[in-house]
Amino acid sequence: MPAAASAQSSQFGVRGLGMPGRALSARAFSSGGAFGMFDPESSLNPAALGRLPALTAGFGGLQDFRRVENPAGTATLRETRFPHLSVAGPVRRYPAVVGLSFSNYTSRDFSLASADTVVLRGVLVPVSDTLASRGGLSDLRVAAAYRVQEAWVLGGAFHVITGSNRLRARRSFADTAYQVATQRSEVSFAGVGASLGVVRNFGTAFSVAASVRSDGKVNVDRDSARVATIDLPYTFGLGLRWTPRPKLDLASAVMFETWSGANSDLLAQGGTGAENAFEVSLGAEYTPDPRRPARRPIRFGARYGTLPFSLVPGERPREVGVSLGSGIRFAQERAGIDLGLEYVWRSAGSFSERALLVNVGVTVRP
């Protein structure tokens, strides 16, 4: 399509498999993702589950307010998603924790519009085309972590990648002698993956976390007929956490994804290909009262990263985000609400957008 008129999700999720998701709780989201490798309510590192003291259920909702600019003009858009859900708890009489989570892997919600002129029966006829997609990929994870004394936590997980895109193409003609043409199809995805993680504690003030994940391949079916197989990335993560003072907790994280493995598969389907992507984040959590650390802490962070799917060949999308948040626990700390705000800048050539993301997380410990 030569012009993009609107996009319910990010315009940088139109190509490839869509806009990659971030499997973070509202707490880790508030720090720019810096605490994600250590957060038991996020799904980046299965070993992080070892820090969970009791059965915990978490649910997050994300509201997205965006201003989009591209060669077709500007638009103000909004979107509501539910990017992450998790349930986990310790195993009785064993230093182990098991959990189940459901998170957004990629989002591909958009509507594109364009105008053109075609020759019909020797006459030039103006036409209007629209292409709409709804759906994306989801990640269902079953994970477990095992504590080895107090210094080490080991973890592993099994992932099921699934989802669908419901596509609708429509062409209308300026000449009413021609009827509107509409085509609908459904593209479904199925794949499996696995991940391993570790957390090493050096006393109570410093920790290191690492993870590796392989998602193998995803099968792509259009209306129940196999049309492609696409390589999914290896993901490598490294996190550092330091507590210089009882009131202050600092963290940083680096994530690297080998999306270039899908490049040839996407090019064969007529796409613009894919490139490796990475993200670097720094964050902190300040606790006014260390005796009540879960009551209104102040969290903040920043991140920089690249996106795997280019809108235009040779123009690599980049994003920068700054975040702020807090939270509160009540009912004897059996329930809690966390709020995170992030302002994001994304750009690639003549395409850009600014977005305010509002993430609200609810945590319950029965």
C-alpha positions in Angstrom: 0.0 0.0 0.0 1.5 3.4 -0.9 -0.1 5.3 2.0 -1.0 4.4 5.6 -4.1 6.2 6.8 -4.4 4.7 10.3 -3.1 2.0 12.5 -4.7 0.7 15.7 -1.4 -0.8 16.8 2.0 0.8 16.2 2.7 1.5 12.5 6.0 -0.3 13.1 4.0 -3.5 13.6 2.6 -3.6 10.0 5.5 -5.6 8.5 6.8 -9.0 9.4 5.1 -10.7 12.3 4.1 -7.5 13.9 5.2 -5.3 16.9 7.2 -7.4 19.4 5.6 -7.5 22.9 7.3 -7.1 26.3 6.4 -9.8 28.8 6.7 -7.5 31.8 4.7 -6.9 35.0 3.6 -3.3 35.7 6.4 -3.1 38.3 9.2 -4.1 35.8 7.6 -1.9 33.1 7.9 1.2 35.4 11.7 0.7 35.5 12.0 0.6 31.7 12.3 -3.2 31.9 15.6 -3.1 33.9 14.2 -5.3 36.7 12.6 -7.8 34.3 15.3 -10.4 34.6 14.8 -10.5 38.4 11.0 -10.0 38.5 9.0 -13.2 39.3 5.8 -11.7 37.9 7.4 -11.1 34.5 8.2 -13.8 32.0 11.7 -12.9 30.8 13.8 -15.2 33.0 12.3 -18.5 34.4 14.9 -18.5 37.3 13.3 -15.2 38.6 10.4 -17.3 39.9 12.6 -18.5 42.7 12.1 -15.1 44.5 8.3 -15.7 44.8 7.4 -16.3 48.5 3.7 -17.4 48.0 1.1 -18.2 45.5 0.7 -15.1 43.4 -1.6 -14.1 40.5 -0.9 -11.0 38.4 -2.8 -9.3 35.6 -1.9 -6.3 33.5 -3.7 -3.9 31.2 -2.0 -1.4 28.8 -3.5 1.7 27.4 -1.7 3.3 24.4 -2.1 6.9 23.3 -0.1 7.7 20.1 0.5 10.5 17.6 1.7 9.0 14.3 3.5 10.8 11.4 4.2 9.3 8.0 4.2 10.3 4.3 0.4 10.1 4.4 0.0 12.7 7.1 -0.6 12.6 10.9 -3.1 10.9 13.1 -3.9 10.5 16.8 -4.7 6.9 17.8 -5.3 4.8 20.9 -5.3 1.1 21.7 -6.1 -1.1 24.7 -4.2 -4.4 25.3 -3.8 -7.0 28.0 -0.1 -7.9 27.5 0.6 -10.2 30.5 -1.0 -12.6 32.9 0.8 -14.9 35.3 0.0 -17.4 38.1 2.9 -19.0 40.2 3.6 -20.4 43.6 6.1 -22.4 45.6 6.0 -26.2 45.9 5.5 -27.6 49.4 8.5 -29.1 51.1 10.8 -28.3 48.1 12.8 -25.1 47.3 11.0 -24.8 44.0 8.4 -22.6 42.4 6.2 -23.4 39.3 4.3 -21.0 37.2 2.1 -20.4 34.2 2.0 -17.2 32.2 0.3 -15.8 29.1 1.9 -12.8 27.3 1.9 -10.9 24.0 4.6 -12.1 21.6 3.7 -9.7 18.7 0.8 -7.4 17.8 -0.4 -6.9 14.3 -3.5 -4.7 14.5 -3.7 -2.1 11.7 -5.8 -0.6 9.0 -4.2 0.7 5.8 -5.8 2.8 3.1 -4.7 4.0 -0.4 -6.0 5.5 -3.6 -5.1 4.6 -7.1 -6.3 4.5 -10.7 -6.7 1.3 -12.7 -7.6 0.7 -16.3 -10.9 -1.2 -16.8 -12.2 -1.8 -20.3 -9.8 0.8 -21.6 -11.0 3.5 -19.2 -9.1 4.9 -16.2 -11.2 4.3 -13.0 -10.2 5.7 -9.6 -10.2 3.1 -6.8 -9.9 3.1 -3.0 -8.2 0.1 -1.3 -8.2 -0.8 2.4 -6.4 -3.6 4.2 -7.1 -4.4 7.8 -5.5 -6.9 10.2 -6.5 -7.9 13.7 -4.6 -10.3 15.9 -1.0 -11.3 16.6 1.1 -14.0 18.3 0.8 -15.0 22.0 3.2 -16.9 24.2 2.0 -19.5 26.7 4.7 -20.4 29.2 5.0 -23.2 31.7 8.1 -22.5 34.0 9.8 -23.8 37.1 12.7 -22.5 39.2 14.8 -24.4 41.8 16.8 -22.7 44.6 20.3 -24.1 45.3 21.1 -22.9 48.8 20.9 -19.1 48.9 23.4 -18.2 46.1 21.9 -19.9 43.0 18.5 -20.1 41.4 18.1 -22.2 38.3 15.0 -22.1 36.0 13.6 -23.6 32.8 10.4 -23.1 30.8 8.5 -24.5 27.9 6.7 -22.1 25.5 3.8 -22.5 23.1 3.6 -19.8 20.4 0.2 -19.5 18.9 -2.2 -16.9 17.4 -3.8 -15.6 14.3 -4.3 -12.6 12.0 -7.7 -11.9 10.6 -7.2 -10.1 7.3 -9.8 -8.1 5.3 -9.1 -6.4 1.9 -11.6 -4.1 0.3 -11.6 -2.3 -3.0 -14.3 0.3 -4.0 -14.6 2.0 -7.4 -15.5 5.6 -8.2 -17.6 4.3 -11.0 -20.7 2.9 -9.4 -21.1 0.4 -12.3 -18.6 -1.7 -10.5 -19.4 -3.5 -7.2 -17.2 -3.3 -4.1 -14.8 -6.3 -4.0 -14.0 -7.8 -0.5 -11.7 -10.6 0.4 -11.3 -12.2 3.9 -8.7 -14.7 5.1 -7.3 -15.9 8.4 -3.6 -16.6 9.0 -2.8 -18.8 11.9 0.6 -19.5 13.6 1.9 -22.5 15.7 5.3 -23.1 17.2 7.1 -24.2 20.4 10.2 -23.0 22.3 12.2 -23.4 25.4 14.2 -21.2 27.8 16.7 -21.5 30.5 17.7 -19.0 33.2 19.9 -18.5 36.2 20.2 -16.0 39.0 23.4 -15.7 41.1 23.2 -13.8 44.4 26.4 -12.3 45.8 25.2 -11.6 49.3 22.1 -9.4 49.7 23.4 -6.4 47.8 24.4 -7.6 44.4 22.9 -10.2 41.9 23.5 -11.3 38.3 20.8 -12.9 36.1 21.1 -14.5 32.6 18.7 -16.3 30.3 18.7 -17.9 26.9 15.6 -18.8 24.8 15.0 -20.6 21.5 11.7 -20.4 19.8 12.5 -22.6 16.9 10.2 -22.2 13.9 6.5 -21.1 13.6 4.2 -22.7 11.0 2.1 -20.3 9.0 -1.3 -21.5 7.7 -3.7 -19.4 5.6 -7.3 -20.6 5.7 -6.0 -24.1 7.0 -3.4 -24.4 4.1 0.3 -24.4 5.0 1.9 -21.4 3.2 5.3 -20.8 5.1 7.6 -21.7 7.9 9.4 -18.8 9.6 12.4 -19.0 11.9 11.9 -17.4 15.3 14.8 -15.8 17.2 17.2 -16.9 19.8 16.9 -14.5 22.8 19.8 -13.7 25.1 19.4 -11.7 28.3 21.7 -10.4 31.0 20.7 -8.4 34.1 22.6 -6.8 37.0 21.0 -5.7 40.3 22.7 -3.6 43.0 21.3 -2.3 46.3 23.8 0.4 47.5 21.4 1.5 50.3 18.4 0.0 51.9 16.2 2.6 50.3 17.6 2.4 46.8 17.6 -0.5 44.4 19.4 -0.2 41.0 19.2 -2.5 37.9 20.2 -2.8 34.3 19.4 -5.3 31.5 20.5 -6.1 28.0 18.3 -8.2 25.6 19.4 -9.4 22.2 17.2 -11.2 19.6 18.4 -12.9 16.5 15.5 -12.0 14.2 17.8 -12.0 11.1 17.1 -15.8 11.0 13.6 -14.9 9.7 15.0 -12.6 7.0 15.0 -15.0 4.1 11.6 -16.5 5.1 9.9 -13.1 5.1 11.6 -12.0 1.9 10.2 -15.1 0.2 6.7 -14.0 1.2 7.2 -10.6 -0.3 8.1 -8.7 2.9 10.9 -6.3 3.7 12.8 -8.9 5.8 14.1 -8.8 9.4 17.2 -7.7 11.3 18.6 -8.6 14.8 17.1 -6.5 17.6 18.4 -5.4 21.0 17.3 -3.4 24.0 19.3 -1.8 26.8 17.6 -0.5 30.0 18.5 1.2 33.2 16.2 1.6 36.2 15.8 2.2 39.9 13.4 1.8 42.7 13.4 4.1 45.7 11.6 3.0 48.9 10.8 5.8 51.3 10.3 3.4 54.2 12.4 0.2 54.0 10.3 -1.4 56.7 7.3 -1.2 54.4 9.0 -1.7 50.9 5.7 -2.5 49.1 4.0 0.8 50.1 4.3 3.5 47.5 7.8 3.0 46.2 9.0 5.3 43.4 10.2 3.5 40.2 11.8 5.1 37.2 13.9 4.0 34.2 14.9 4.5 30.6 15.6 2.2 27.6 16.9 2.2 24.1 16.3 -0.4 21.5 15.8 -1.4 17.9 12.9 -3.1 16.2 13.3 -6.1 13.9 10.9 -5.3 11.0 11.5 -2.3 8.7 8.7 -0.4 7.1 11.1 0.6 4.3 14.2 -1.4 3.4 17.3 0.2 4.8 15.5 2.3 7.4 15.9 0.5 10.7 13.3 1.4 13.3 14.5 2.6 16.7 12.8 3.5 20.0 13.6 5.4 23.2 11.5 5.3 26.3 11.4 6.9 29.7 9.2 5.5 32.5 7.9 6.3 36.0 5.6 4.4 38.3 4.6 3.4 41.8 2.4 0.9 43.6 0.7 0.0 46.8 -0.1 -3.3 48.7 -3.0 -3.7 51.1 -5.1 -6.4 52.8 -2.0 -7.6 54.7 -0.1 -7.4 51.4 -2.3 -10.0 49.8 -3.4 -7.6 47.1 -1.8 -4.8 45.3 -2.0 -2.3 42.4 0.9 -1.0 40.4 0.9 1.9 38.0 3.5 2.5 35.3 3.8 5.3 32.8 6.1 5.3 29.8 6.7 7.9 27.1 8.1 6.4 23.9 9.7 7.8 20.7 9.9 5.6 17.6 11.3 6.6 14.3 12.6 5.2 10.9 13.2 7.6 8.1 10.0 9.6 7.3 8.0 7.4 9.8 7.8 8.4 13.4 5.4 8.2 16.4 5.2 9.3 20.0 3.3 7.3 22.5 2.2 7.5 26.1 1.7 4.0 27.6 -0.3 3.5 30.8 0.2 0.1 32.4 -2.0 -1.0 35.4 -1.2 -4.2 37.1 -3.2 -6.1 39.7 -1.6 -8.6 42.0 -3.4 -11.1 44.3 -2.0 -13.6 46.8 -4.9 -15.8 48.0 
